[in-house]
Amino acid sequence: MKSTKYTVFGWEFNKNTFVDGEEVAAIFPKDTPMDNSANWLFWTKGSRVAISYPQDFNDEFFIEQRGRFLNKTTFAGHTYKRGKYVFQVVGDTEVWCLDCALNGGNLPNLDFVALDVGQTYTTSIGQLILVASGETNLGSELTCLEIVSENKVITATTDAFLIIFSGRK
């Protein structure tokens, strides 16, 4: 895993990249509903498959995780059972992590928009947006957009992933 730190609208993020076949372990000291996760995780590329997990764990939703998703919304209503999980990365994979500990115990409300090439997203005045991956008509990966005076239409020129912040830190 390669981890790179970024500050976006005052919030500390890590962009983690993994190579095909890499194994990653996660330990949950207690049952952890994803809705209550202390961190935001944004999967912008790739996937992972659970190759080892607690006995009697049977939530298929967690066993194979593919595509672009946000942990707290995509996995809402699901719970990691207490124990150790080992995941194997499938393909080159990219995950953005907004870690509660890196941000003094605070997290903003966030949303994400996954756009396929040619799709559009209409912004609202006041939005703070990070183009986390891909290219759009208003900027490419790592472009921060603050919509101040009028709504804009963001058009994906490649598959793109936007993270929308509720406010600055």
Stockholm file with secondary structure:
# STOCKHOLM 1.0

chainA/1-169         MKSTKYTVFGWEFNKNTFVDGEEVAAIFPKDTPMDNSANWLFWTKGSRVAISYPQDFNDEFFIEQRGRFLNKTTFAGHTYKRGKYVFQVVGDTEVWCLDCALNGGNLPNLDFVALDVGQTYTTSIGQLILVASGETNLGSELTCLEIVSENKVITATTDAFLIIFSGRK
#=GR chainA/1-169 SS CEEEEEEETTEEEEEEEECTTCEEEEEESSCEEGGGCSEEEEEEEEEEEEEECCTTCCCHHHHEEESSEEHHHHTTTCEECSEEEEEEEEEEEEEEEEETGGGTTCCCCEEEEEECTTCEEECCTTCEEEEEESEETTEETTEEEECCSSCCEEEBSSSEEEEEESCCC
#=GC SS_cons         CEEEEEEETTEEEEEEEECTTCEEEEEESSCEEGGGCSEEEEEEEEEEEEEECCTTCCCHHHHEEESSEEHHHHTTTCEECSEEEEEEEEEEEEEEEEETGGGTTCCCCEEEEEECTTCEEECCTTCEEEEEESEETTEETTEEEECCSSCCEEEBSSSEEEEEESCCC
//
